[in-house]
């Protein structure tokens, strides 16, 4: 027995409608840990190279960790992996909510999906028992409707459901996997992989709850759980996160010139106050009218005391904005707000609801719309191309209309944009590619590397495209940061020398790589990056290690944790190498090398030579081939995964 795990991995062949249970040995669990590393193990081992993302041969994985389901804030995370239909690189995405813990209680540490069902089906797991059921009656239904239908059909209000949504059914390339109609494995289009497999939903129920899992040291787990609420009031970042959600950082982002505006032409949005977390809290948050936002307008994930999730209630031009679709986070408020030049909070909130309703990544959806608006402003897309819609920055009506068309592929323009901005630009031509703001075809999130230079490096080299949650952000490690908490935690990672603002020094490159390993560890052990982290979060690096020890009983160290993160990162990168990708794929969009307009970053741009020099150093520090940017056999052998080198023939 291995504490913290079920000791069982479920393999489901959708084509043959059969399944089997694997019981890995203790060595497997200790080496790979969980999460994305579990997923990559099966994908690299069993999936042929060069398969199309929508092929039945694409393997889709859901994976947990030994920490999932422990009664501690920030542990209810499920990591999904497959080849991405958006990037053609590895797909990787995490979700929160109650689904991850319930999947753990239902009896499995991971689910590995192969093949394609002959018709729409859903997987139902209850206390270890498995069924594949017909889902034809769920096809074409919105996420909340599917939740209602399945809870009625299975006569159980406590089931948890992860589903692909209508956008996934229609193979929108940035479709998400949605649970609770509010939580998402958002990035890299894995909802479309579900749709391509005719896998409408995964339904899980564990009637024993956390009692189904044996923990090594329950008392230590409880002590860590109690610690969180005690230390939260002394952490200003946590207090803001609890009250305003991630939307609380809009003011700060605008102040430092890092709020993407007009498709990354500026870092300064004059309408920022109208879409801020404070405005959302005061006006749209459920219960705001009665002054009871703290109880009605905030939601949580399993066992989490932070309660950062928003729940809003309003309307926009007669269309209801309903609480069961949650509320907009920072990225969503930015991509549909400042990216598109829209300062109408209700319109942005409706756009957020539509993304949850149909099941798409809000970052790629909003950023793709901003790209289309930019094309229209530059007369690359015409009035005829948009079917008579004035698709200009600031036009909320146009944004909502085109979003609906995109989510359902209802019009030629909707079909075009459902492919994502990079593929759309290839079809449009006429200079449209210069307006794309994406790496590896994945749209950039709402943190600007012009203001956060090491983040630009991570956007370039990250295996699954631009991601703001794959390393710590520059302000945590820049001169003028006087937070004892930040530095005490970064010191644990060997980071002692804060660097000049907007620099990309050798030490900044090391900071990027070291914190990338740490964040990769979070996605191995299924920890929320807003609760466990290397700097500003509720818990710090030492607490993450303490929790691993308490759940598993391993004599675990921070060194071993960082190696686990490094192992996952190398496995992700190895997948891309197998697909033929090299450092040429680690390219930033042209817009980042163009001077910004307005605000604190007026006139600021990235320097291509500086980025290339930083990439050279990053690859060398990683132990990778500097010419190709790919892992070496020596590095993979060091990490105990020499078999990956054999598969790559290096």
C-alpha positions in Angstrom: 0.0 0.0 0.0 1.2 3.5 -0.8 -0.4 6.1 1.5 -2.3 9.0 -0.1 -3.1 7.0 -3.3 -5.8 4.6 -4.2 -3.2 2.5 -5.9 -5.3 2.1 -9.0 -5.3 3.7 -12.4 -8.2 3.1 -14.7 -7.6 2.5 -18.5 -10.7 3.0 -20.7 -10.8 2.0 -24.4 -13.7 4.0 -25.8 -13.5 2.3 -29.2 -14.0 -1.1 -27.7 -16.0 0.1 -24.7 -13.9 -1.9 -22.3 -11.7 -0.9 -19.3 -9.1 -2.4 -17.0 -7.5 -1.4 -13.7 -3.8 -1.1 -13.3 -2.1 -1.2 -9.9 1.3 0.4 -10.2 4.1 -0.4 -7.8 5.4 2.0 -5.1 8.4 2.9 -7.2 6.2 4.3 -10.0 4.3 6.5 -7.5 7.5 7.8 -5.9 9.2 8.6 -9.2 6.3 10.3 -11.0 4.3 11.7 -8.1 1.1 12.4 -9.9 -0.6 15.0 -12.1 0.9 15.8 -15.5 3.9 13.4 -14.9 1.4 10.5 -14.6 -0.3 11.6 -17.8 3.0 12.1 -19.7 4.2 8.6 -18.7 1.3 6.9 -20.5 1.3 9.4 -23.5 5.0 9.1 -24.2 5.0 5.3 -23.6 1.9 4.3 -25.6 0.9 7.0 -28.1 2.5 7.0 -31.6 4.3 10.2 -32.7 2.7 12.6 -35.2 -0.9 11.6 -34.6 -3.5 14.2 -35.2 -5.0 15.7 -32.0 -8.5 14.6 -33.2 -7.4 11.1 -34.0 -8.6 8.2 -31.8 -4.9 7.4 -31.2 -4.6 10.6 -29.2 -4.5 9.6 -25.5 -6.3 11.8 -23.0 -5.4 11.6 -19.3 -7.0 12.8 -16.1 -4.6 12.6 -13.2 -4.5 13.4 -9.5 -1.9 13.2 -6.7 -1.4 11.8 -3.2 -2.5 15.2 -1.8 -5.9 15.3 -3.7 -8.8 15.0 -1.2 -6.8 15.8 1.9 -8.7 18.3 4.1 -6.3 21.2 3.3 -6.8 24.4 1.3 -5.5 24.2 -2.3 -5.3 20.5 -3.0 -8.3 19.7 -5.2 -6.7 19.9 -8.6 -7.0 17.6 -11.6 -4.4 17.7 -14.4 -5.4 16.8 -17.9 -3.0 16.0 -20.8 -3.2 15.0 -24.5 -1.8 16.3 -27.7 -3.3 19.8 -28.1 -5.5 20.6 -31.1 -4.7 24.3 -30.6 -0.9 24.1 -30.5 -0.1 20.6 -32.0 2.3 20.4 -29.0 1.6 18.8 -25.7 -1.6 19.8 -24.1 -1.6 20.5 -20.4 -4.3 22.0 -18.2 -5.4 22.0 -14.5 -8.8 22.5 -12.9 -10.1 23.0 -9.4 -13.5 22.6 -7.8 -14.9 19.5 -6.2 -14.4 17.1 -9.2 -10.8 16.3 -8.4 -11.4 15.3 -4.8 -14.6 13.3 -5.7 -12.6 11.4 -8.5 -10.1 10.5 -5.8 -12.8 9.3 -3.4 -14.4 7.3 -6.3 -11.4 5.1 -6.4 -8.8 6.1 -9.0 -5.6 8.1 -9.1 -5.8 8.6 -12.9 -8.0 7.8 -15.9 -6.4 7.0 -19.2 -8.7 7.3 -22.3 -7.9 5.7 -25.6 -9.9 5.5 -28.8 -13.2 7.0 -29.8 -16.6 6.0 -28.7 -19.0 4.9 -31.6 -21.5 7.5 -30.3 -21.7 10.0 -27.5 -21.1 8.3 -24.2 -20.3 9.3 -20.6 -18.1 7.4 -18.1 -19.7 6.8 -14.7 -17.6 5.8 -11.7 -19.1 5.1 -8.3 -17.0 3.7 -5.5 -14.7 2.0 -7.9 -17.5 0.6 -10.1 -17.3 1.6 -13.7 -19.9 2.0 -16.5 -19.9 3.5 -19.9 -23.4 5.0 -20.6 -25.1 6.5 -23.6 -24.9 10.3 -23.7 -26.9 11.0 -26.9 -29.5 12.9 -24.9 -26.8 15.1 -23.4 -25.2 16.1 -26.8 -25.9 19.7 -27.7 -26.8 20.7 -24.2 -25.2 23.5 -22.2 -23.0 22.7 -19.2 -25.5 23.6 -16.5 -28.3 21.8 -18.3 -26.1 18.6 -18.5 -25.4 18.9 -14.7 -29.1 19.0 -14.0 -29.9 16.1 -16.3 -27.3 13.8 -14.9 -28.0 14.6 -11.3 -31.7 13.7 -12.0 -30.8 10.7 -14.1 -28.5 9.2 -11.5 -30.6 10.4 -8.6 -27.6 11.8 -6.8 -27.1 15.5 -6.2 -23.5 14.8 -5.0 -22.0 13.5 -8.2 -19.3 15.6 -9.8 -19.2 16.0 -13.6 -16.4 17.0 -16.0 -17.7 17.6 -19.5 -16.6 18.9 -22.9 -19.4 21.4 -23.6 -21.0 22.2 -26.9 -17.8 23.9 -28.1 -15.9 20.7 -27.4 -18.5 18.7 -29.4 -17.9 21.1 -32.3 -14.2 20.8 -32.0 -13.5 24.5 -31.2 -9.7 24.2 -30.8 -9.6 26.0 -27.5 -12.6 24.2 -25.9 -12.2 23.5 -22.2 -13.1 20.6 -19.9 -15.7 22.1 -17.5 -16.9 21.0 -14.1 -19.5 22.5 -11.8 -20.3 24.7 -14.9 -17.7 27.1 -13.5 -14.3 25.4 -13.2 -12.2 24.6 -16.2 -9.2 22.7 -17.5 -9.1 25.8 -19.7 -6.0 26.0 -21.8 -4.7 24.0 -24.8 -8.1 22.8 -26.1 -8.5 19.5 -24.2 -12.3 19.8 -24.2 -12.1 19.4 -28.0 -10.1 16.2 -27.5 -13.0 14.9 -25.4 -15.5 16.0 -28.1 -13.4 14.2 -30.8 -13.6 11.0 -28.7 -17.4 11.3 -28.3 -16.7 11.4 -24.6 -19.4 13.9 -23.4 -18.7 13.6 -19.7 -17.0 11.9 -16.8 -19.2 11.4 -13.7 -17.6 10.5 -10.4 -19.0 9.7 -6.9 -17.2 8.4 -3.8 -19.7 7.8 -1.0 -17.1 7.4 1.7 -15.5 10.8 1.0 -12.0 11.3 2.4 -12.4 8.2 4.5 -11.8 6.2 1.4 -8.1 7.2 1.4 -5.5 6.2 4.0 -3.2 9.1 4.9 0.2 8.5 6.5 -0.1 11.2 9.2 -3.7 12.5 9.6 -2.7 14.7 12.6 0.0 16.5 10.6 -2.5 17.1 7.8 -5.0 18.6 10.2 -2.4 20.9 11.7 -1.5 22.2 8.2 -5.2 22.7 7.5 -5.7 24.7 10.7 -2.6 26.8 10.0 -4.1 28.3 6.8 -7.0 30.3 8.3 -4.7 31.5 11.1 -2.1 33.0 8.9 -4.4 34.3 6.1 -5.3 37.6 7.9 -1.6 38.5 8.0 -1.1 38.1 4.3 -2.4 41.1 2.4 -2.4 39.2 -0.9 -4.6 36.5 0.5 -7.0 39.0 2.0 -7.4 40.7 -1.4 -7.7 37.3 -3.2 -10.4 36.2 -0.7 -12.4 39.4 -1.0 -12.0 40.4 -4.7 -10.8 37.2 -6.3 -8.1 37.4 -9.0 -9.9 40.4 -10.3 -8.4 42.4 -7.5 -5.1 42.7 -9.4 -6.5 44.8 -12.3 -5.6 48.1 -10.6 -2.0 46.9 -10.0 -1.6 45.5 -13.5 -2.7 48.8 -15.0 -0.4 50.8 -12.7 2.7 48.9 -13.8 1.6 49.0 -17.5 0.9 45.3 -17.7 -2.9 45.3 -18.5 -3.1 44.2 -22.1 -5.2 46.7 -24.1 -6.3 46.8 -27.7 -4.8 43.4 -28.5 -1.5 44.1 -26.8 -0.9 47.6 -28.3 -0.9 49.1 -24.9 -0.5 48.2 -21.2 -2.8 51.0 -20.1 -6.6 50.8 -20.2 -8.5 54.0 -19.4 -11.6 52.0 -18.5 -9.9 49.7 -16.0 -11.9 51.0 -13.0 -15.2 50.0 -14.6 -14.0 46.3 -14.9 -12.0 46.1 -11.7 -12.4 43.6 -8.9 -13.6 46.3 -6.6 -16.3 47.4 -9.0 -17.4 43.8 -9.5 -17.5 43.2 -5.7 -19.6 46.3 -5.2 -22.1 45.8 -8.0 -22.4 42.4 -9.6 -21.3 40.0 -6.9 -24.3 37.9 -5.7 -25.6 39.5 -2.6 -24.1 42.9 -3.3 -27.5 44.7 -3.2 -28.0 43.3 0.4 -24.4 43.8 1.4 -23.8 40.1 1.9 -21.2 39.4 -0.8 -19.0 37.5 1.6 -21.5 34.8 2.0 -23.4 34.8 -1.3 -20.9 35.9 -3.8 -17.9 33.8 -3.0 -17.4 30.2 -3.9 -14.7 27.7 -3.1 -13.0 24.5 -4.1 -13.1 21.3 -1.9 -11.8 22.0 1.6 -10.4 25.5 0.7 -10.7 28.4 3.2 -9.6 31.1 0.7 -13.0 31.1 -1.2 -11.6 33.1 -4.2 -14.2 32.1 -6.8 -16.7 34.8 -7.9 -20.4 34.3 -8.1 -22.2 37.1 -10.0 -25.9 37.9 -10.7 -27.0 40.6 -13.1 -28.2 41.1 -16.7 -27.0 42.7 -19.9 -29.6 44.1 -22.3 -32.3 41.7 -21.1 -30.0 38.6 -21.0 -29.6 37.1 -17.5 -26.2 36.6 -16.0 -26.8 33.7 -13.7 -25.0 32.6 -10.5 -24.6 29.0 -11.5 -22.0 30.0 -14.1 -19.8 31.7 -11.5 -18.1 35.0 -12.3 -15.2 36.4 -14.2 -11.6 36.1 -13.1 -8.8 38.5 -13.8 -7.8 36.9 -17.1 -11.4 36.9 -18.3 -12.1 40.5 -17.3 -8.9 41.4 -19.2 -9.3 39.4 -22.4 -12.9 40.4 -22.9 -12.4 43.8 -21.3 -9.1 45.6 -21.9 -8.0 43.4 -24.8 -11.2 44.2 -26.7 -11.4 47.8 -25.3 -14.7 47.0 -23.6 -15.4 48.7 -20.3 -18.9 47.3 -19.8 -18.7 45.0 -16.8 -22.0 43.4 -17.5 -21.1 42.6 -21.1 -17.8 41.1 -20.0 -19.6 39.1 -17.4 -22.0 37.7 -20.0 -19.0 36.8 -22.2 -17.6 34.9 -19.2 -20.9 33.1 -18.7 -21.1 32.1 -22.3 -17.6 30.6 -22.1 -18.6 28.5 -19.1 -22.0 27.7 -20.7 -20.5 26.3 -24.0 -17.1 25.2 -22.5 -14.1 27.2 -23.8 -10.9 28.8 -22.4 -11.7 32.4 -21.7 -8.2 33.6 -22.4 -8.0 32.2 -26.0 -11.6 33.1 -26.7 -11.2 36.8 -25.6 -7.8 37.1 -27.1 -8.9 35.7 -30.5 -11.8 38.2 -30.5 -9.3 41.0 -29.8 -7.2 39.7 -32.7 -10.2 39.8 -35.0 -11.0 43.4 -33.9 -7.5 44.4 -34.6 -7.8 42.9 -38.1 -11.0 44.8 -38.6 -9.4 48.1 -37.4 -6.5 47.5 -39.9 -9.0 46.7 -42.7 -7.7 43.2 -43.0 -11.1 41.9 -42.2 -13.9 43.8 -44.0 -17.5 44.7 -43.2 -18.4 41.9 -45.6 -16.1 39.4 -43.9 -17.9 40.1 -40.6 -21.3 39.8 -42.1 -22.2 43.4 -41.4 -20.8 43.5 -37.8 -18.8 46.6 -36.8 -16.1 44.5 -35.1 -14.2 47.4 -33.6 -12.5 47.8 -30.2 -15.0 48.9 -27.6 -18.1 47.4 -29.4 -19.6 45.1 -26.7 -22.5 44.1 -28.9 -20.2 42.9 -31.6 -18.1 41.1 -29.1 -21.0 39.1 -27.7 -22.4 38.3 -31.2 -19.2 37.1 -32.7 -18.4 35.2 -29.5 -21.6 33.2 -29.8 -20.9 32.5 -33.5 -17.4 31.3 -32.5 -18.5 29.0 -29.7 -21.0 27.3 -32.0 -19.2 27.6 -35.4 -22.5 29.2 -36.6 -21.1 31.5 -39.3 -18.1 31.6 -41.6 -16.4 34.1 -39.3 -17.3 31.9 -36.3 -15.8 28.9 -38.1 -12.6 30.9 -38.8 -12.1 32.2 -35.2 -13.0 28.8 -33.7 -9.6 27.7 -35.0 -7.8 30.2 -32.8 -6.0 33.4 -33.8 -2.9 31.8 -35.3 -4.7 29.4 -37.6 -7.2 32.1 -38.5 -4.4 34.5 -39.4 -2.9 31.8 -41.8 -6.3 31.7 -43.6 -6.8 35.4 -43.6 -3.3 36.4 -44.8 -2.7 40.0 -45.8 -0.5 40.8 -42.7 -2.9 39.2 -40.2 -0.1 37.1 -38.7 1.6 40.3 -37.5 -1.4 40.9 -35.2 -1.4 37.5 -33.6 -0.3 37.5 -29.9 0.4 33.9 -29.3 3.3 31.4 -28.7 3.0 27.9 -30.1 -0.4 29.1 -31.4 -1.7 29.6 -27.9 -2.9 33.1 -27.1 -1.0 35.1 -24.4 -2.6 35.6 -21.0 -3.1 39.0 -19.4 0.4 39.6 -18.0 2.7 41.6 -20.3 6.4 40.5 -20.7 7.3 44.1 -21.6 6.8 44.8 -17.9 7.8 41.3 -16.7 10.8 40.3 -18.7 11.4 36.8 -17.4 7.8 36.0 -18.1 8.5 36.7 -21.8 11.2 34.0 -21.7 8.8 31.6 -20.1 6.1 32.4 -22.6 8.6 31.5 -25.3 10.0 28.2 -23.9 7.0 26.8 -22.1 6.1 23.5 -23.7 2.4 24.1 -24.1 2.5 27.7 -25.1 2.2 31.0 -23.3 1.2 30.5 -19.7 1.2 32.9 -16.7 1.1 30.1 -14.1 4.3 28.2 -15.1 6.8 30.4 -13.2 6.8 33.2 -10.6 6.4 36.8 -11.9 9.2 39.3 -12.0 7.9 41.8 -9.4 8.4 39.1 -6.7 12.2 39.2 -7.4 12.9 42.9 -8.3 14.6 45.6 -6.4 12.2 47.6 -4.3 10.3 44.6 -3.2 10.6 44.8 0.6 8.2 42.0 1.5 9.9 39.7 4.1 7.4 37.0 3.2 8.3 36.9 -0.5 12.0 36.9 0.1 11.9 34.3 2.9 10.1 31.9 0.7 12.3 32.6 -2.4 15.3 32.1 -0.2 14.2 28.5 0.3 14.6 28.1 -3.4 18.1 29.5 -3.4 17.0 33.0 -4.7 18.7 35.8 -2.8 19.5 38.6 -5.2 16.5 40.7 -6.4 17.2 42.2 -9.8 16.5 45.6 -11.5 13.0 46.2 -12.7 12.3 45.1 -16.3 15.7 43.4 -16.5 16.5 40.0 -18.0 19.9 39.4 -16.3 21.5 36.0 -15.9 20.0 35.9 -12.4 16.6 36.7 -13.8 16.9 33.7 -16.2 17.9 31.5 -13.2 14.9 32.9 -11.3 12.6 32.0 -14.2 13.9 28.4 -14.4 14.0 27.7 -10.7 10.4 29.0 -10.2 9.3 27.1 -13.3 10.6 23.9 -11.6 8.6 24.8 -8.5 5.4 25.5 -10.4 5.9 22.3 -12.4 6.0 20.6 -9.0 2.7 22.1 -8.1 1.2 20.6 -11.3 2.8 17.3 -10.5 1.3 17.2 -6.9 -1.9 18.9 -7.8 -1.6 22.0 -5.7 -3.4 25.3 -6.4 -1.0 28.0 -7.5 -3.0 30.6 -5.6 -2.7 28.7 -2.3 0.8 27.0 -2.5 3.6 28.9 -4.1 7.1 30.3 -3.9 6.2 33.8 -2.7 2.9 35.5 -2.1 0.5 32.6 -1.5 -1.1 31.3 1.7 1.4 28.4 2.1 5.0 28.3 0.9 7.5 25.8 -0.4 8.3 24.2 2.9 4.6 23.7 3.6 4.1 21.9 0.2 6.9 19.4 1.2 5.3 19.0 4.7 2.0 18.1 3.1 3.6 15.5 0.8 5.3 13.9 3.8 2.0 13.9 5.8 0.0 12.3 3.0 2.5 9.7 1.8 4.8 9.0 4.7 7.8 9.5 2.4 11.0 11.1 3.8 10.6 13.8 1.2 12.7 16.9 0.7 12.4 20.2 -1.1 15.2 19.0 -3.4 13.2 15.9 -4.4 10.1 18.1 -4.9 12.1 20.4 -7.3 13.4 17.3 -9.2 9.8 16.1 -9.6 9.0 19.5 -11.2 12.0 19.3 -13.4 11.1 15.7 -14.4 7.6 16.8 -15.5 9.0 19.7 -17.4 11.4 17.5 -19.3 8.7 15.0 -20.1 6.5 17.8 -21.5 9.4 19.1 -23.6 10.3 15.5 -24.7 6.8 15.1 -26.2 7.4 18.2 -28.3 10.8 17.0 -29.4 9.2 13.7 -30.5 6.8 15.7 -32.6 9.6 17.5 -34.4 9.6 20.8 -32.5 12.9 22.6 -31.8 13.9 26.0 -30.4 12.4 27.6 -33.6 9.0 27.0 -31.9 10.1 29.0 -28.9 9.4 32.3 -30.7 7.5 35.3 -29.3 5.0 37.2 -31.4 6.1 40.3 -33.4 3.9 42.6 -31.4 6.0 42.2 -28.3 8.9 43.8 -30.2 6.9 46.8 -31.1 6.8 49.8 -28.7 3.7 50.1 -26.5 1.5 53.2 -26.3 0.5 54.9 -23.0 0.8 54.3 -19.3 3.8 53.1 -17.4 5.1 51.0 -20.3 4.8 53.7 -22.9 7.5 53.2 -25.5 8.6 49.9 -23.9 9.3 46.9 -26.1 11.2 43.6 -25.9 14.6 43.2 -27.5 14.9 40.1 -29.8 18.7 39.7 -29.2 18.2 39.8 -25.4 15.5 37.1 -25.6 17.6 34.9 -27.8 20.6 35.3 -25.4 18.3 34.5 -22.5 17.0 31.4 -24.3 20.6 30.2 -24.8 21.3 30.5 -21.1 18.0 28.9 -20.1 18.6 25.8 -22.3 22.2 25.5 -20.9 20.9 25.8 -17.3 18.3 23.2 -18.1 20.9 20.7 -19.3 19.3 20.8 -22.8 20.8 21.0 -26.2 21.3 24.7 -26.9 21.0 24.3 -30.7 17.6 22.5 -30.6 16.3 23.5 -27.1 15.5 19.8 -26.5 16.3 17.5 -23.5 19.6 15.5 -23.7 20.0 11.9 -22.9 22.2 12.9 -19.9 19.5 15.0 -18.4 16.7 12.4 -18.9 19.0 9.7 -17.4 19.7 12.0 -14.4 16.0 12.3 -13.8 15.4 8.6 -13.9 13.6 8.6 -17.2 16.2 7.3 -19.6 13.4 5.3 -21.3 12.2 8.6 -22.7 15.6 9.1 -24.3 15.3 5.7 -25.9 11.9 6.6 -27.3 13.4 9.8 -28.7 16.4 7.9 -30.0 18.9 10.4 -28.6 
